Amino acid sequence: MRATRLVLPGAALGAVAALALGGCTATADPGPTPSPSSTTPEAAAPDVALRDLPRDGLAIGVAVAGGGHLAASGYPDPFGSDDAYRAVIAEQFSSLTHENQLKWEFLRPTRDEFRFEGADAVIDFAEENGQQVRGHTLLWHSQNPRWLTTGTFTDDELRALLQEHITTVVGRYAGRIVHWDVANEIFDDDGVLRTEQNPFLARFGTAIVADALRWAHEADPDAVLYLNDFNVEAVGPKSDAYLALAQELLAAGAPLHGFGVQGHLSTQYPFPDDLETNLRRFTDLGLEVAITELDVRVPVDADGRAEPDDVATQVDYYGRAVAACVAVERCTSLTLWGVTDRYSWVPSWSPGEGAATVLDEDLAVKPAFEAVADALRASTP
């Protein structure tokens, strides 16, 4: 059942489109003390739902904050404690991705223990609000538990561990998770396989990717299975490596269905002008594509403020990224990696950058929100 729309009083979206980084509409949630992003007080909560705007067949998603950098944040888990935040993600999005709750480190703290409570809560919430779920992720080099990365396993044991993990997790959510990022970030920026960082790739090479896809398909034959990575927005060595791997997997009959371009962009680097062209290279293989983790970070000062020129560039990047997905018919999902600067991962991973999402710390609209909305509106007659 769809949640009731949250519309708070304030200026219309058009009035805030010229603001540098949104305004300060106070909320009653117990979140962290926000760093100011604007001195303009009249900014408003969204008065339109992004989920209502795109063409048919395009889900608009968001990563649900929890775990990871938030575990050491000093304030309660956002998804479990911030009612205003929950209302926004219910209102705005038709798809949810677990930010960290399905990663090995969070989900499987010991070899024999699975902790599904955090993942279950997000999926239950999605179903209550008429949202689909994207599963993230099954095979990755990062955020793995120490028992896995430091353990001494034979080849057979390590392979069996991955099969058990995929079978257990995908099987638990069969019919409830639409897409799975099965293999995540398996190449470096030069298109070289991450054998030094990923214990599974180190032992088995890309053959383990084919196995992972097969195991996931056996656990849920209806799930749409993806490869996913960052810095693959443009045509280049890394995206070329994925294109070649996709061709290889498909030729071998592996159940690969999609390719995910994360879309972690920065205004300090040029926009990938050939994003749409690159997406079409994969749809030409018969795959779906998706932008799976979109955010656009900008340089900020100690108070989290950005310069107007950087904000203008951010707005441009958001609009162009969304437009590229919209233009590709088989781009079936577009996910923002967070909706509010209050809970964004960017400041903890990219010092000196931040303000990367479409709502400010107080859930008020920023110009980036309007850019996303405009690009989605353009996708419908």
C-alpha positions in Angstrom: 0.0 0.0 0.0 1.3 3.4 -0.9 2.3 5.8 1.9 0.5 9.1 2.3 2.4 12.0 0.7 4.4 14.2 3.0 4.1 17.8 1.9 5.3 20.4 4.4 4.7 24.2 4.0 7.2 26.3 2.3 8.2 27.8 -1.0 7.5 26.0 -4.3 10.3 24.1 -6.0 10.7 26.9 -8.6 11.5 29.4 -5.9 14.3 27.3 -4.6 15.9 26.4 -7.9 18.2 29.4 -7.6 19.4 28.7 -4.1 23.0 27.5 -3.6 22.2 24.4 -1.5 18.7 24.5 -0.3 17.4 25.9 3.0 16.7 25.1 6.6 13.3 23.6 7.3 13.5 22.1 10.8 12.4 18.5 11.5 11.7 16.8 14.7 13.9 13.8 14.1 16.7 13.0 16.5 19.4 13.1 13.9 22.8 14.8 14.0 23.3 18.5 14.3 23.3 19.7 10.7 26.0 21.8 9.2 24.4 24.8 7.4 24.1 24.6 3.7 22.2 27.8 3.1 21.3 31.0 4.9 17.9 31.2 3.1 15.2 30.1 5.5 12.2 29.7 3.1 13.2 26.4 1.4 10.6 23.7 1.5 10.1 20.0 1.6 9.4 18.4 -1.8 6.0 19.2 -3.2 6.3 16.5 -5.9 7.2 12.8 -5.7 10.0 11.8 -7.9 8.5 8.3 -8.2 5.5 9.8 -10.0 7.5 11.5 -12.8 9.4 9.1 -15.0 8.3 7.2 -18.0 6.9 3.7 -17.7 9.4 1.1 -16.9 11.8 3.3 -15.0 12.0 2.8 -11.2 13.3 5.7 -9.1 15.2 4.5 -6.1 17.3 5.5 -3.1 19.8 3.9 -0.9 18.4 3.4 2.6 20.9 4.7 5.2 22.1 2.2 7.7 25.4 0.5 8.8 28.7 1.3 7.2 29.9 4.9 8.0 26.7 5.4 10.0 27.5 2.8 12.5 30.2 5.1 14.0 28.2 8.3 13.6 27.3 8.9 17.2 23.5 9.1 16.5 20.9 6.4 16.1 20.4 4.4 13.0 18.6 6.7 10.6 16.2 4.2 9.1 15.2 2.9 12.5 14.9 6.3 14.3 14.2 9.2 12.0 10.5 9.3 11.1 10.8 12.3 8.9 13.5 10.6 6.9 11.4 7.4 6.5 8.4 9.5 5.3 10.6 11.1 2.6 11.9 7.8 1.3 8.4 6.3 1.3 7.0 9.3 -0.5 9.7 10.0 -3.1 10.9 6.6 -4.4 9.6 3.5 -6.0 12.7 1.4 -5.3 14.9 0.9 -2.3 18.5 -0.3 -2.0 20.1 -1.4 1.3 23.1 1.0 1.7 25.0 -1.5 3.9 22.5 -3.9 5.4 23.1 -6.7 2.8 26.9 -6.4 2.7 28.8 -9.3 4.2 30.3 -7.3 7.1 26.9 -6.2 8.3 24.9 -9.3 7.4 27.3 -12.1 8.4 29.5 -11.1 11.3 30.6 -14.7 11.9 30.9 -17.7 9.6 27.9 -19.4 11.1 25.7 -16.4 11.8 23.4 -14.4 9.6 21.8 -11.2 10.9 18.8 -10.5 8.7 17.0 -8.0 10.9 18.2 -4.8 9.3 17.7 -6.1 5.7 14.2 -7.5 6.7 13.1 -4.2 8.0 13.9 -2.3 4.8 12.2 -5.0 2.7 9.1 -4.9 4.9 9.0 -1.1 4.6 9.3 -1.3 0.9 6.4 -3.7 0.6 4.2 -1.5 2.8 4.9 1.4 0.5 4.6 -0.2 -2.9 8.3 -0.1 -3.6 10.6 -2.7 -5.2 14.0 -3.6 -3.8 17.4 -3.8 -5.3 19.8 -6.2 -3.5 23.3 -5.0 -2.9 25.7 -6.9 -3.0 26.8 -10.6 -3.1 30.4 -10.7 -4.3 32.6 -7.7 -3.4 36.2 -7.0 -2.3 35.2 -4.4 0.4 33.2 -4.5 3.7 33.9 -8.2 4.2 34.2 -9.6 7.8 37.6 -10.4 9.2 36.8 -14.0 9.5 36.5 -14.2 5.7 39.5 -12.0 4.8 41.9 -13.5 7.3 40.6 -17.1 7.3 42.6 -20.0 5.8 40.3 -21.8 3.5 40.9 -24.4 0.8 39.7 -23.6 -2.7 36.7 -26.0 -2.1 35.9 -24.4 1.2 36.0 -20.8 -0.1 33.9 -21.7 -3.1 31.4 -23.5 -0.9 31.2 -20.4 1.4 30.2 -18.1 -1.4 27.7 -20.6 -2.8 26.2 -21.0 0.7 26.1 -17.2 1.2 24.4 -16.5 -2.2 22.0 -19.4 -1.8 21.0 -18.4 1.7 20.6 -14.7 1.1 19.0 -14.7 -2.4 16.8 -17.7 -1.4 15.5 -15.9 1.7 14.3 -13.0 -0.4 13.2 -14.9 -3.5 10.3 -13.0 -5.0 10.9 -10.0 -2.8 14.1 -8.5 -4.3 13.7 -7.6 -8.0 17.4 -6.8 -8.9 20.6 -8.1 -7.5 24.1 -6.6 -7.8 25.7 -10.0 -7.9 29.3 -9.0 -8.7 30.4 -5.5 -7.5 33.5 -3.6 -8.4 35.6 -6.5 -9.8 37.9 -4.4 -12.0 40.2 -1.6 -11.2 40.2 1.7 -13.2 42.6 0.1 -15.8 40.2 -2.8 -16.4 42.4 -5.2 -14.4 40.7 -7.8 -12.3 40.9 -7.1 -8.6 42.7 -10.4 -7.7 44.8 -8.8 -4.9 41.7 -7.4 -3.1 39.0 -9.9 -3.7 39.6 -13.4 -2.1 37.2 -15.1 -4.5 38.7 -13.5 -7.7 42.2 -14.3 -6.4 41.4 -18.0 -6.4 39.0 -18.4 -9.2 39.2 -15.4 -11.6 36.1 -14.5 -13.5 34.9 -18.1 -13.4 33.5 -17.3 -9.9 31.4 -14.5 -11.4 29.7 -17.0 -13.7 29.2 -19.3 -10.7 27.8 -16.6 -8.6 25.3 -15.7 -11.3 24.2 -19.3 -11.6 23.8 -19.7 -7.9 21.8 -16.6 -7.6 19.6 -17.6 -10.5 19.0 -21.1 -8.9 18.0 -19.4 -5.6 15.6 -17.0 -7.4 14.9 -17.6 -11.1 12.9 -14.4 -11.4 15.6 -12.1 -10.0 17.3 -9.7 -12.5 21.1 -10.2 -12.1 23.6 -7.4 -12.6 27.3 -6.5 -12.7 27.9 -3.2 -11.0 30.8 -0.7 -10.6 31.9 2.9 -10.3 34.0 4.9 -12.9 32.3 3.0 -15.7 30.1 5.9 -16.8 32.2 6.7 -19.8 33.7 4.5 -22.5 37.1 3.5 -21.4 39.3 0.7 -20.2 37.2 -0.2 -17.2 33.8 -0.2 -19.0 35.5 -2.0 -21.9 36.5 -4.8 -19.5 33.0 -5.1 -18.4 31.7 -5.2 -21.9 34.1 -8.0 -22.8 33.2 -9.9 -19.6 29.5 -9.5 -20.3 30.0 -10.9 -23.8 32.0 -13.8 -22.4 29.4 -14.6 -19.7 26.5 -14.4 -22.2 28.3 -16.6 -24.7 28.8 -19.2 -21.9 25.1 -19.1 -21.0 25.5 -17.4 -17.6 22.3 -15.8 -16.4 23.5 -12.2 -16.7 20.7 -9.7 -17.2 22.0 -6.2 -16.5 24.9 -3.8 -16.1 24.9 -1.1 -13.3 26.7 2.2 -13.6 27.0 3.6 -10.1 27.3 7.3 -11.0 29.4 8.6 -8.0 30.3 11.9 -9.7 32.3 14.9 -8.6 32.2 18.5 -9.9 36.0 18.5 -9.8 36.0 16.1 -12.8 34.4 16.5 -16.2 31.0 15.0 -16.8 31.1 11.7 -18.7 29.6 13.0 -22.0 29.3 9.6 -23.5 27.3 8.1 -20.7 24.3 7.5 -22.9 26.5 5.9 -25.6 28.1 3.7 -23.0 24.8 2.5 -21.6 23.7 1.6 -25.2 26.8 -0.6 -25.6 25.4 -2.9 -23.0 21.7 -2.7 -24.1 23.0 -3.7 -27.5 24.0 -7.0 -25.9 20.4 -7.5 -24.8 21.1 -6.4 -21.2 19.2 -4.0 -19.0 21.1 -1.1 -17.6 20.7 1.1 -14.5 22.3 4.0 -12.8 22.6 2.4 -9.4 24.3 4.9 -7.0 24.0 8.4 -8.2 25.3 11.3 -6.2 27.3 14.4 -7.2 29.8 15.7 -4.6 31.1 19.3 -4.6 34.0 21.0 -2.7 32.7 22.4 0.6 34.2 24.5 3.4 34.4 23.5 7.0 30.8 24.4 7.5 29.6 22.3 4.6 29.0 25.2 2.3 29.7 25.1 -1.5 30.4 27.9 -3.9 27.5 28.8 -6.2 29.5 27.9 -9.3 30.0 24.4 -8.0 26.3 24.1 -7.1 25.4 25.1 -10.7 27.7 22.4 -12.0 26.2 19.9 -9.6 22.7 20.8 -10.9 24.0 20.3 -14.5 25.5 16.9 -13.7 22.4 15.6 -12.0 20.2 16.6 -14.9 22.5 15.2 -17.5 22.9 11.9 -15.7 19.2 11.4 -15.3 18.6 12.4 -18.9 21.0 9.8 -20.2 19.1 7.0 -18.3 15.8 8.4 -19.4 16.9 8.4 -23.1 17.8 4.7 -23.0 14.7 2.6 -23.1 16.2 -0.4 -21.4 17.5 1.8 -18.5 15.0 0.4 -16.0 16.2 1.8 -12.7 17.8 5.0 -11.4 18.9 5.1 -7.8 20.2 8.0 -5.8 22.8 7.1 -3.3 21.1 8.8 -0.4 18.5 11.6 -0.5 19.7 13.9 2.3 23.1 15.4 3.1 22.4 14.6 6.8 23.2 10.9 6.2 25.5 11.0 3.1 28.5 8.8 3.0 30.6 11.4 1.0 32.1 13.5 3.8 33.5 10.5 5.6 35.1 9.1 2.4 36.0 12.3 0.4 37.4 14.9 2.8 36.7 18.4 1.6 33.7 17.3 -0.5 30.1 16.9 0.4 26.6 18.3 -0.2 26.2 15.5 -2.7 22.5 14.7 -2.4 19.3 16.4 -3.5 17.9 17.4 -0.1 19.8 19.3 2.6 20.4 18.2 6.2 16.9 19.3 7.1 15.2 17.4 4.2 14.6 20.7 2.3 14.9 20.7 -1.5 18.1 21.8 -3.2 18.4 22.8 -6.8 19.7 19.3 -7.6 16.3 18.0 -6.7 14.6 20.2 -9.3 17.2 19.1 -11.9 16.3 15.5 -11.3 12.6 16.2 -11.3 12.9 18.2 -14.6 14.8 15.4 -16.3 12.3 12.9 -15.2 9.4 15.0 -16.4 11.0 15.2 -19.8 10.7 11.5 -20.1 6.9 11.5 -20.3 4.6 13.0 -23.0 
